[in-house]
């Protein structure tokens, strides 16, 4: 095998890590949105206030999901480069 090319094991590990990062990012985004939605229901908001809170929750969830995705993949890359 050529030096610099990834082995099958390394490719599988990368695939699993990407899947893990995507699932945990989606779960985090979903939980954050659900908490904001529950808060909007509990406060009995109506009309544009409810839409604004839900849009903010969706935005916050998306940002947190992307942050989680990037963080997991960067940590994995750092560990892989260190040889772990």
Secondary structure, 3 states (H helix, E strand, C coil): CCCCCCCHHHHHHHHHHHHHHHHHHHHHHHHHHHHHHHHHHHCCCCHHHHHHHHHHHHHHHHHHHHHHHHHHHHHHHHHHHHCC
